Amino acid sequence: MSDREIMNAKTADWTRKLVTFRDPVVENVCDKFIQRSDIGFKKYGRTLHTERTGGHKDLAGYLNDIQEELMDAILYIQAAREELEDNGS
């Protein structure tokens, strides 16, 4: 099992949490979530929590974001399938 300290910006103050992973796949996914959060914070200057509680986006905005992301996912799946077909897989 591996240990990892995770920084959490749930409030303006940073908190630390020690997490022990028994599964490296889960650890890799968590790392990607943290990286994604860091990219979003750098781009927008706020966390999802402060975006929500600050009224920067309403429910319709979140639903729109979800729909767009899922549409992108379908396009990526199709492109990957075509890549497999092109490579004879």
LINJO-V305893 format. One record per backbone hydrogen bond with DSSP energy under -0.5 kcal/mol. NH is the residue of the N-H (numbers start at 1). CO is the residue of the C=O. If there is no record, write none. Layout:
((NH | CO) (NH | CO))
//
This chain:
((2 | 21) (4 | 19) (6 | 4) (6 | 17) (8 | 15) (11 | 13) (15 | 8) (17 | 6) (19 | 4) (19 | 17) (21 | 2) (21 | 19) (27 | 23) (28 | 24) (29 | 25) (30 | 26) (31 | 27) (32 | 28) (33 | 29) (34 | 30) (35 | 31) (36 | 32) (37 | 33) (38 | 34) (39 | 35) (40 | 36) (41 | 37) (42 | 38) (43 | 39) (44 | 40) (45 | 41) (51 | 47) (52 | 48) (53 | 49) (54 | 50) (55 | 52) (56 | 51) (57 | 51) (62 | 58) (63 | 59) (64 | 60) (65 | 61) (66 | 62) (67 | 63) (68 | 64) (69 | 65) (70 | 66) (71 | 67) (72 | 68) (73 | 69) (74 | 70) (75 | 71) (76 | 72) (77 | 73) (78 | 74) (79 | 75) (80 | 76) (81 | 77) (82 | 78) (83 | 79) (84 | 80) (85 | 81) (86 | 82) (87 | 83) (88 | 85) (89 | 84))
//
